[in-house]
Amino acid sequence: MRQHPTFPRPSASAIDKARRLLERALGPSKVITSADGCAAYGSDESDQPPVSPDAVVLASSAADIEKAVRAASEAEVPVVPRAAGSGKSGGAVPVGGGIVIATIGMNSIKEISREEQIAVVEPGVILADLHAAVEAEGLFYPPDPNSLKMCALGGNIAENAAGPRAFKYGATREYVLGLDAILIDGTRLRTGRRTVKGVTGYDVTALLVGSEGTLAITTEATLRLIAKPPSVMTLLCLFPDVRASGRAVSALVAAGVVPRCLELLDRPTLDAVRARGVGVDERAGAMLIIEVDGEPADCEVQAERVGEVCMDAGALDVLVAQDEAQRERLWEARRQLSPTTRAMARYKISEDVVVPRDKIPALLDEVAEISAATGVRMLTYGHAGDGNLHVNLLWNDPDLVPQVETALSRLFRAVIGMRGTLSGEHGIGTSKADFLALEQSPELIAIERKIKAVFDPKGLLNPHKIFPRRTLEAAERGDRDGGAERAPGFPTHVVAPSHGAC
């Protein structure tokens, strides 16, 4: 496995105090302290090793969260908010121990208004359930990460989740009108509005969306909805190689075509799809899944234009899904790519980098060069419409870890060199924290730390996320603790990692 930095944990006395305060405020039925019970809340879908928290709060209301954070603040113990735990950047892993506040039990859709086109939801609502509920009313909530059947709105908001439809419709932030949230000292905030327009003070709502649970804990969200598109068409565009598919993406954008989804799969990814029983022409070395929506006649026009542009770019064939069942089979195979690729090797890292769309062919070339130079197997798929590609690194031999670290460093440096960004939808978490300085200046990081300190003066809320702990050089070497730098605001009463843990 890769080497990850270690983090200090609270002292045994601080944990004992926190547990007493929690049980007094919430009752034992809402507080887990057993080793087995805590262990179930120690991981997410990232490669960050699991870390058991010292206690888990099963929140069923905003009042539960308020009581829990007040107890944590008094004991000066870290708090990690957690929804469904489907994140891929380590954001829900309690790397410094402390208290996990699980919000998955807060799963009420409180309101769906066709007149105002809004939904009011709690953070534990599963995204697919929200989709079904609003579409039953003729409405549409576009964000659609591929984990939609298991991910919850609280996590989507924390990570600013997106998905294939983001090319046309945008990410979560574009649909969050307002939030009810709780700060680490128990203060309740209501940010934003219910109206479509509004410019009143700073946009704190936008700041909280994508803050990875480091500033506040969401207890309720007011979401913007739009009218459900009356018709959808899905096209499969097959190409001889991935460079031809990359050229087609650039050509589609240049032609002003705006499909709602524009997904790219390279040859190794296609092989994984074929292995799941989806019949794809063996000649194809790459594929674009392109989806258009709107009025039926408009869909026909868009689909015809997509076909023309792709054939001009060198497509082998352009196919149209014949019915809803065929569309769903295709998208289910796409959604299962992450677990499918995870099963292909003993170890896996899934990165979500973003480059300008005209740099997609260059990025694909760079990935091939990195793989050849390091010997690390790499496959690429993702949301080519907005330049957000998931580059997966797969390996079986633990001795390849230094080469994996080299491959990651080269990938991140190439992305930044192409004027891209380190994450499009997974967030920074712990996985990319030590590489933040590649993209952001020391001055900007210092400002962000100051913002964190305003919301969370003691550094207790989801600590050790986003901001670097190791120097960039140490991260690139894969040193576990090399060059560690203490960030202001971290708890000071710590002991060895094994003390005070469940």
Backbone torsions as a table, in degrees:
resi	resn	phi	psi	omega
1	MET	NA	156.7	174.6
2	ARG	-64.8	155.1	175.9
3	GLN	-87.1	126.6	177.8
4	HIS	-114.2	147.2	178.3
5	PRO	-64.0	149.0	175.1
6	THR	-94.0	155.8	-175.8
7	PHE	-129.3	147.4	179.0
8	PRO	-69.5	150.3	176.9
9	ARG	-113.2	160.8	176.8
10	PRO	-64.0	157.3	177.3
11	SER	-69.2	160.3	179.2
12	ALA	-60.3	-37.4	-179.4
13	SER	-67.5	-37.6	178.2
14	ALA	-65.6	-40.6	178.9
15	ILE	-66.1	-43.9	178.5
16	ASP	-59.1	-41.9	179.0
17	LYS	-64.0	-44.4	-179.5
18	ALA	-61.5	-42.4	180.0
19	ARG	-63.9	-42.1	178.7
20	ARG	-62.0	-44.3	-179.1
21	LEU	-65.2	-40.1	-179.7
22	LEU	-64.8	-47.5	-177.8
23	GLU	-66.3	-34.2	177.3
24	ARG	-67.8	-38.8	-175.8
25	ALA	-82.1	-33.2	-171.2
26	LEU	-115.3	-20.3	-174.9
27	GLY	88.9	150.6	-175.7
28	PRO	-63.8	-22.5	-177.7
29	SER	-69.0	-20.6	-178.7
30	LYS	-106.5	5.5	-177.8
31	VAL	-126.6	122.3	176.4
32	ILE	-101.7	130.2	175.8
33	THR	-129.3	-6.2	-180.0
34	SER	-68.5	151.8	-178.3
35	ALA	-60.8	-47.6	-178.5
36	ASP	-65.1	-41.6	-179.9
37	GLY	-64.4	-41.3	179.7
38	CYS	-68.2	-37.4	-176.3
39	ALA	-59.1	-30.3	-179.2
40	ALA	-66.2	-13.5	-177.6
41	TYR	-114.3	24.6	-174.6
42	GLY	-103.5	2.9	-176.0
43	SER	-142.7	165.4	169.5
44	ASP	-133.1	-156.4	-176.4
45	GLU	-92.9	15.0	178.2
46	SER	-91.0	-178.7	176.3
47	ASP	-91.7	7.0	175.5
48	GLN	-65.3	123.6	-179.8
49	PRO	-57.3	144.3	179.4
50	PRO	-61.0	145.0	175.1
51	VAL	-137.0	118.6	-178.8
52	SER	-71.2	134.8	172.1
53	PRO	-73.7	171.3	178.7
54	ASP	-90.2	-17.9	176.0
55	ALA	-162.4	154.4	177.2
56	VAL	-128.6	130.7	175.4
57	VAL	-103.2	124.0	177.5
58	LEU	-92.6	89.7	-174.3
59	ALA	-78.2	135.7	174.4
60	SER	-120.9	1.8	-179.2
61	SER	-160.0	164.9	175.1
62	ALA	-61.5	-34.4	179.4
63	ALA	-62.1	-37.4	177.7
64	ASP	-62.3	-42.9	-179.4
65	ILE	-65.8	-41.8	179.7
66	GLU	-60.2	-45.1	179.8
67	LYS	-64.5	-39.2	-177.7
68	ALA	-66.5	-44.2	-178.0
69	VAL	-71.5	-31.4	176.3
70	ARG	-65.0	-39.5	177.2
71	ALA	-65.3	-43.6	179.5
72	ALA	-63.0	-41.5	179.5
73	SER	-63.8	-41.9	-179.5
74	GLU	-64.8	-39.3	-179.9
75	ALA	-84.9	-9.3	-176.5
76	GLU	56.7	54.2	179.6
77	VAL	-118.0	138.9	-179.0
78	PRO	-61.6	152.9	177.5
79	VAL	-126.8	132.4	177.1
80	VAL	-122.2	113.7	175.6
81	PRO	-74.7	144.8	-177.5
82	ARG	-144.9	130.7	174.5
83	ALA	-100.0	-101.4	-178.8
84	ALA	-94.5	-9.5	178.7
85	GLY	72.1	28.8	-178.2
86	SER	-96.0	5.1	-176.9
87	GLY	-68.4	158.7	-174.5
88	LYS	-116.9	12.6	-178.6
89	SER	-122.7	11.2	179.6
90	GLY	82.5	10.0	-175.2
91	GLY	-63.3	-29.4	-178.1
92	ALA	-98.0	3.5	-179.7
93	VAL	-85.8	124.6	-179.3
94	PRO	-79.6	72.0	-171.0
95	VAL	-62.0	-24.1	177.2
96	GLY	-105.6	20.8	-178.0
97	GLY	68.2	-151.0	180.0
98	GLY	90.0	-146.8	-172.1
99	ILE	-112.0	127.0	168.4
100	VAL	-92.9	128.4	173.5
101	ILE	-103.3	107.2	-177.5
102	ALA	-88.7	120.1	-176.8
103	THR	-103.7	6.2	-175.2
104	ILE	-63.3	-22.5	177.4
105	GLY	-77.1	-11.0	176.5
106	MET	-92.3	81.1	-167.2
107	ASN	-123.2	37.1	-178.5
108	SER	-94.9	131.9	166.2
109	ILE	-88.9	101.8	-170.6
110	LYS	-76.4	-28.7	-175.1
111	GLU	-160.3	139.7	166.0
112	ILE	-131.5	117.8	-177.4
113	SER	-113.0	115.5	175.8
114	ARG	-71.3	-32.3	-178.4
115	GLU	-68.4	-45.6	-178.7
116	GLU	-90.9	-11.8	-176.3
117	GLN	55.3	56.4	176.2
118	ILE	-137.7	160.0	169.6
119	ALA	-130.4	143.5	175.3
120	VAL	-116.8	122.1	-170.9
121	VAL	-134.0	157.7	170.7
122	GLU	-91.5	164.2	-171.9
123	PRO	-71.1	-17.6	-179.2
124	GLY	-88.3	2.1	179.4
125	VAL	-66.0	128.2	176.7
126	ILE	-73.9	135.9	-173.5
127	LEU	-58.2	-43.3	-179.3
128	ALA	-61.2	-33.8	177.6
129	ASP	-67.4	-39.2	176.1
130	LEU	-64.4	-44.4	177.6
131	HIS	-53.4	-50.2	-177.5
132	ALA	-62.3	-41.0	-176.8
133	ALA	-67.4	-43.9	-177.2
134	VAL	-75.5	-33.3	179.4
135	GLU	-70.6	-26.4	173.4
136	ALA	-64.3	-21.2	177.9
137	GLU	-98.6	9.7	-180.0
138	GLY	77.8	18.1	-177.9
139	LEU	-113.7	176.2	-170.0
140	PHE	-147.4	129.5	171.9
141	TYR	-115.0	103.5	-167.6
142	PRO	-67.2	-39.0	-174.1
143	PRO	-53.2	131.4	-172.0
144	ASP	-145.9	60.7	173.8
145	PRO	-54.0	150.6	-173.9
146	ASN	-68.1	-10.5	174.9
147	SER	-90.7	21.3	-170.1
148	LEU	-58.2	-23.5	-179.8
149	LYS	-79.3	-11.0	-179.6
150	MET	-128.7	-22.1	-176.0
151	CYS	-78.3	154.3	-177.1
152	ALA	-114.1	157.8	-175.1
153	LEU	-61.9	-34.5	179.6
154	GLY	-59.6	-44.0	177.2
155	GLY	-69.1	-39.7	176.9
156	ASN	-56.7	-42.5	-179.4
157	ILE	-69.4	-42.9	-179.2
158	ALA	-61.5	-35.8	-175.7
159	GLU	-101.9	-1.2	-173.5
160	ASN	53.0	54.0	-176.2
161	ALA	-60.8	154.5	-179.2
162	ALA	-132.0	-117.8	-178.0
163	GLY	133.6	-177.2	-176.1
164	PRO	-57.3	-34.3	-175.7
165	ARG	-79.5	-0.9	-177.9
166	ALA	-64.7	-25.7	-179.9
167	PHE	-54.7	-45.4	-179.6
168	LYS	-92.0	-38.5	-167.2
169	TYR	-107.6	-13.9	179.0
170	GLY	91.5	175.4	-175.8
171	ALA	-94.6	-175.1	-174.7
172	THR	-54.8	-41.9	-175.6
173	ARG	-53.9	-35.0	-178.7
174	GLU	-67.9	-11.6	-174.9
175	TYR	-118.4	3.0	177.3
176	VAL	-98.1	107.8	179.7
177	LEU	-83.0	-37.1	-177.1
178	GLY	-158.0	158.7	-179.6
179	LEU	-135.7	144.5	161.5
180	ASP	-103.1	127.5	-175.3
181	ALA	-142.9	160.7	-179.5
182	ILE	-123.0	131.9	177.2
183	LEU	-83.5	170.8	-174.8
184	ILE	-64.5	-23.5	178.9
185	ASP	-91.7	5.8	179.4
186	GLY	95.0	-5.1	177.9
187	THR	-63.8	134.5	177.5
188	ARG	-98.7	133.6	177.7
189	LEU	-117.3	142.1	167.7
190	ARG	-120.4	113.1	-176.8
191	THR	-110.5	157.6	173.0
192	GLY	79.5	-143.1	-167.2
193	ARG	-163.8	178.2	170.8
194	ARG	-105.1	-15.4	-175.1
195	THR	-82.9	158.0	-179.9
196	VAL	-65.0	-40.6	-179.0
197	LYS	-112.1	156.4	177.6
198	GLY	169.5	126.3	176.4
199	VAL	-132.1	89.7	-177.6
200	THR	-132.0	107.1	-179.6
201	GLY	68.4	-166.1	178.9
202	TYR	-70.5	151.5	179.6
203	ASP	-85.9	77.4	-178.0
204	VAL	-68.8	-30.4	177.7
205	THR	-58.3	-48.8	179.9
206	ALA	-62.8	-33.6	177.6
207	LEU	-66.1	-41.4	-177.9
208	LEU	-70.7	-34.5	177.7
209	VAL	-69.2	122.2	-178.3
210	GLY	89.7	4.1	-179.5
211	SER	-84.8	3.2	170.3
212	GLU	60.8	32.8	176.6
213	GLY	70.3	18.8	-177.9
214	THR	-96.7	-8.6	-176.7
215	LEU	-114.8	-36.7	-176.7
216	ALA	-163.1	167.4	178.8
217	ILE	-113.4	120.7	-178.8
218	THR	-71.1	132.8	175.0
219	THR	-114.3	-18.9	179.3
220	GLU	-162.1	144.1	179.3
221	ALA	-132.2	138.1	172.4
222	THR	-102.4	117.9	-171.6
223	LEU	-111.9	140.5	175.5
224	ARG	-81.4	135.1	175.7
225	LEU	-115.3	161.6	174.4
226	ILE	-130.9	172.2	179.1
227	ALA	-68.0	140.9	179.2
228	LYS	-71.1	128.0	177.7
229	PRO	-59.6	135.7	-175.1
230	PRO	-73.0	-21.9	-175.5
231	SER	-147.0	148.6	179.5
232	VAL	-137.4	139.6	173.3
233	MET	-129.6	137.2	-179.3
234	THR	-117.2	129.9	-179.3
235	LEU	-117.9	143.4	172.8
236	LEU	-110.8	117.3	-179.4
237	CYS	-111.0	115.5	-175.0
238	LEU	-98.5	138.1	-176.6
239	PHE	-130.5	154.4	-179.9
240	PRO	-68.3	-29.7	-179.8
241	ASP	-153.7	171.2	-173.4
242	VAL	-72.5	-28.1	178.5
243	ARG	-65.6	-38.6	178.8
244	ALA	-64.2	-38.6	178.4
245	SER	-67.5	-36.8	177.1
246	GLY	-64.1	-39.3	176.4
247	ARG	-63.7	-36.9	-180.0
248	ALA	-65.6	-38.7	177.6
249	VAL	-59.5	-48.2	179.1
250	SER	-61.5	-39.2	-179.1
251	ALA	-67.0	-39.1	178.7
252	LEU	-63.7	-44.5	179.5
253	VAL	-64.3	-43.8	179.9
254	ALA	-63.0	-30.9	-179.2
255	ALA	-80.7	-2.5	178.8
256	GLY	79.4	14.2	177.6
257	VAL	-78.6	130.6	-178.0
258	VAL	-125.1	77.9	174.0
259	PRO	-70.5	161.9	179.4
260	ARG	-80.5	-21.9	175.9
261	CYS	-137.7	141.1	177.7
262	LEU	-146.8	87.7	-172.5
263	GLU	-103.6	138.7	-179.8
264	LEU	-113.3	136.5	174.5
265	LEU	-128.7	126.1	178.6
266	ASP	-85.7	-178.8	-174.1
267	ARG	-60.6	-48.6	178.4
268	PRO	-59.0	-35.2	178.7
269	THR	-69.7	-39.8	176.5
270	LEU	-60.3	-39.4	178.3
271	ASP	-61.2	-37.7	177.6
272	ALA	-66.3	-39.0	177.8
273	VAL	-65.0	-43.6	178.2
274	ARG	-60.2	-37.8	-179.5
275	ALA	-64.0	-21.8	177.9
276	ARG	-90.2	9.9	174.3
277	GLY	90.0	9.0	176.4
278	VAL	-87.6	117.7	-176.6
279	GLY	-74.1	112.4	178.0
280	VAL	-126.3	130.1	-179.9
281	ASP	-45.2	127.0	-177.4
282	GLU	-64.4	-19.7	178.3
283	ARG	-70.4	-21.2	-173.2
284	ALA	-74.9	126.7	174.4
285	GLY	-101.6	-2.2	177.3
286	ALA	-165.6	158.8	-179.8
287	MET	-146.1	143.4	168.9
288	LEU	-110.3	128.7	169.3
289	ILE	-96.8	116.9	-175.1
290	ILE	-122.2	128.7	-177.7
291	GLU	-125.4	133.3	177.1
292	VAL	-119.8	153.2	178.3
293	ASP	-143.6	168.3	-178.0
294	GLY	136.4	-158.5	175.0
295	GLU	-65.2	147.8	-175.9
296	PRO	-52.3	-43.9	-179.2
297	ALA	-65.7	-37.9	178.8
298	ASP	-67.0	-38.0	177.1
299	CYS	-60.7	-40.6	179.2
300	GLU	-61.3	-43.3	179.9
301	VAL	-64.9	-45.2	179.5
302	GLN	-62.3	-43.1	-178.8
303	ALA	-63.2	-40.5	178.8
304	GLU	-63.4	-41.1	179.9
305	ARG	-66.7	-41.9	177.1
306	VAL	-58.0	-46.0	-179.8
307	GLY	-60.6	-42.8	-179.7
308	GLU	-62.4	-47.6	-177.5
309	VAL	-64.2	-42.0	-178.5
310	CYS	-67.8	-40.4	178.1
311	MET	-64.8	-39.8	177.4
312	ASP	-63.6	-28.9	-179.3
313	ALA	-84.9	-0.1	175.7
314	GLY	106.3	19.4	178.8
315	ALA	-64.1	144.3	174.4
316	LEU	-76.7	-35.4	-177.2
317	ASP	-165.3	154.7	174.4
318	VAL	-128.6	119.6	-177.4
319	LEU	-115.9	151.3	178.7
320	VAL	-116.7	128.8	175.9
321	ALA	-59.9	132.7	-170.8
322	GLN	-83.7	-23.6	-178.1
323	ASP	-157.5	175.7	-177.0
324	GLU	-63.9	-36.6	-179.3
325	ALA	-63.9	-41.1	178.4
326	GLN	-66.4	-40.6	176.3
327	ARG	-59.4	-46.1	-176.2
328	GLU	-66.5	-38.0	177.6
329	ARG	-61.6	-41.3	-179.5
330	LEU	-65.3	-48.2	-177.9
331	TRP	-68.9	-32.0	177.1
332	GLU	-65.5	-39.3	175.4
333	ALA	-62.3	-40.1	178.2
334	ARG	-65.2	-42.3	-178.8
335	ARG	-66.0	-27.5	-178.1
336	GLN	-87.4	4.9	-178.1
337	LEU	-61.6	-38.3	-178.2
338	SER	-63.1	-54.1	176.8
339	PRO	-64.9	-31.0	178.8
340	THR	-63.9	-47.8	179.8
341	THR	-68.4	-31.2	177.2
342	ARG	-61.2	-32.8	-179.1
343	ALA	-79.4	-6.1	-176.2
344	MET	-83.8	-13.3	-178.4
345	ALA	-153.9	164.1	-179.4
346	ARG	-67.5	-37.1	-179.0
347	TYR	-125.8	146.1	-179.6
348	LYS	-148.3	140.1	168.7
349	ILE	-125.1	131.1	176.6
350	SER	-112.1	112.1	178.8
351	GLU	-101.7	145.8	176.2
352	ASP	-122.6	93.3	-179.3
353	VAL	-100.9	161.2	-178.9
354	VAL	-132.7	133.5	173.4
355	VAL	-129.6	160.1	172.0
356	PRO	-53.8	143.3	-172.6
357	ARG	-58.5	-31.8	179.9
358	ASP	-74.6	-5.8	177.3
359	LYS	-98.9	1.7	-178.3
360	ILE	-58.2	-47.5	177.5
361	PRO	-58.1	-40.2	179.3
362	ALA	-64.5	-40.2	178.4
363	LEU	-64.9	-41.9	179.2
364	LEU	-62.8	-39.4	175.6
365	ASP	-62.7	-42.3	-178.9
366	GLU	-64.0	-41.2	178.1
367	VAL	-60.1	-43.0	178.5
368	ALA	-62.6	-40.6	179.5
369	GLU	-67.2	-41.4	179.3
370	ILE	-63.4	-43.6	-179.8
371	SER	-61.8	-44.6	180.0
372	ALA	-65.3	-38.2	-176.2
373	ALA	-74.8	-32.9	-174.7
374	THR	-100.5	-18.4	-176.0
375	GLY	78.0	12.0	178.7
376	VAL	-94.4	126.7	179.1
377	ARG	-68.1	131.7	-178.3
378	MET	-135.6	135.7	173.9
379	LEU	-133.7	152.0	-170.2
380	THR	-131.7	134.2	170.9
381	TYR	-151.6	171.5	175.2
382	GLY	143.5	-161.8	-167.6
383	HIS	-90.6	79.0	-174.4
384	ALA	-64.1	-24.4	-178.3
385	GLY	-60.0	-34.2	177.5
386	ASP	-113.4	17.4	175.8
387	GLY	75.8	10.4	-175.9
388	ASN	-96.2	104.2	-177.2
389	LEU	-113.6	142.4	176.7
390	HIS	-97.4	108.7	179.1
391	VAL	-97.9	116.4	-176.2
392	ASN	-102.8	129.6	176.9
393	LEU	-106.8	126.0	-175.2
394	LEU	-125.6	134.8	176.4
395	TRP	-157.7	157.2	-179.1
396	ASN	-112.4	-30.8	-174.0
397	ASP	-89.5	118.6	178.7
398	PRO	-58.1	-24.7	179.7
399	ASP	-69.0	-9.4	178.9
400	LEU	-83.5	-2.2	-176.0
401	VAL	-53.5	-44.5	177.9
402	PRO	-58.0	-38.7	177.5
403	GLN	-68.1	-34.8	176.2
404	VAL	-63.1	-44.7	178.2
405	GLU	-61.3	-40.6	177.2
406	THR	-63.4	-43.0	179.8
407	ALA	-62.0	-43.2	178.8
408	LEU	-62.1	-46.6	-179.7
409	SER	-60.2	-44.7	179.4
410	ARG	-64.0	-40.4	179.2
411	LEU	-62.2	-49.3	-177.3
412	PHE	-64.0	-41.5	179.8
413	ARG	-65.5	-37.5	178.1
414	ALA	-64.8	-42.5	-179.9
415	VAL	-61.5	-47.4	179.5
416	ILE	-65.3	-36.8	177.6
417	GLY	-63.7	-25.1	176.9
418	MET	-91.1	11.9	-179.6
419	ARG	64.8	37.8	177.2
420	GLY	-100.0	-162.8	-178.1
421	THR	-138.3	154.9	-172.5
422	LEU	-72.0	-23.8	-178.1
423	SER	-148.8	135.7	177.5
424	GLY	-101.5	-28.4	-175.4
425	GLU	-156.6	-13.3	-179.4
426	HIS	-85.3	-22.3	-177.1
427	GLY	88.4	177.9	-178.3
428	ILE	-94.1	-48.1	176.6
429	GLY	53.2	-136.0	171.3
430	THR	-94.4	-25.2	-171.2
431	SER	-61.9	-38.0	-175.7
432	LYS	-119.1	7.4	-174.6
433	ALA	-55.8	-41.1	-175.7
434	ASP	-74.7	-7.1	177.3
435	PHE	-103.2	2.3	-176.9
436	LEU	-56.8	-35.6	-177.4
437	ALA	-67.6	-14.5	173.0
438	LEU	-63.8	-36.1	-173.3
439	GLU	-101.3	-34.5	-173.4
440	GLN	-113.8	145.2	-178.7
441	SER	-74.8	157.9	175.5
442	PRO	-56.3	-35.3	-179.6
443	GLU	-65.4	-41.6	-180.0
444	LEU	-68.9	-42.7	178.4
445	ILE	-61.7	-37.7	178.3
446	ALA	-63.6	-40.6	176.9
447	ILE	-62.8	-42.9	-179.7
448	GLU	-64.3	-37.6	176.5
449	ARG	-63.6	-37.9	178.9
450	LYS	-66.0	-39.6	176.3
451	ILE	-61.0	-45.3	177.4
452	LYS	-56.2	-43.2	-177.3
453	ALA	-66.8	-29.9	177.2
454	VAL	-65.9	-44.9	-179.4
455	PHE	-76.4	-32.5	-168.0
456	ASP	-142.1	73.9	-171.7
457	PRO	-58.6	-32.7	-177.7
458	LYS	-89.9	-2.9	179.7
459	GLY	67.7	35.4	-175.8
460	LEU	-94.1	-20.6	-172.6
461	LEU	-90.7	111.4	-178.2
462	ASN	45.3	58.4	-176.8
463	PRO	-69.0	163.5	176.7
464	HIS	69.1	17.6	176.5
465	LYS	-108.8	149.6	175.4
466	ILE	74.8	-53.8	-171.7
467	PHE	-86.7	146.5	-176.0
468	PRO	-64.3	142.2	170.6
469	ARG	-108.8	-41.9	175.9
470	ARG	-94.9	159.7	171.3
471	THR	-67.9	158.0	179.5
472	LEU	-59.4	-39.5	-178.7
473	GLU	-63.8	-41.6	179.6
474	ALA	-66.5	-38.8	178.7
475	ALA	-62.6	-41.5	-179.2
476	GLU	-69.0	-28.6	175.7
477	ARG	-79.3	-19.7	-176.8
478	GLY	84.3	16.7	178.2
479	ASP	-64.1	138.4	-177.3
480	ARG	-68.1	-45.9	-178.3
481	ASP	-128.1	6.3	-174.3
482	GLY	-59.5	131.2	175.9
483	GLY	68.7	22.2	-177.2
484	ALA	-60.8	137.8	178.3
485	GLU	-122.0	130.4	-179.6
486	ARG	-80.3	125.5	179.0
487	ALA	-88.8	144.6	178.4
488	PRO	-64.5	146.1	175.8
489	GLY	94.9	-3.4	177.6
490	PHE	-76.8	150.0	177.1
491	PRO	-58.2	145.9	-174.6
492	THR	-102.8	-22.5	-176.6
493	HIS	-91.9	90.1	-174.8
494	VAL	-125.9	160.9	177.5
495	VAL	-136.3	-174.5	179.0
496	ALA	-60.6	150.7	-174.1
497	PRO	-56.0	-26.7	-176.2
498	SER	-80.3	-11.9	-176.5
499	HIS	-85.1	140.0	172.2
500	GLY	75.5	9.5	-178.1
501	ALA	-93.2	153.4	175.0
502	CYS	-68.8	NA	NA
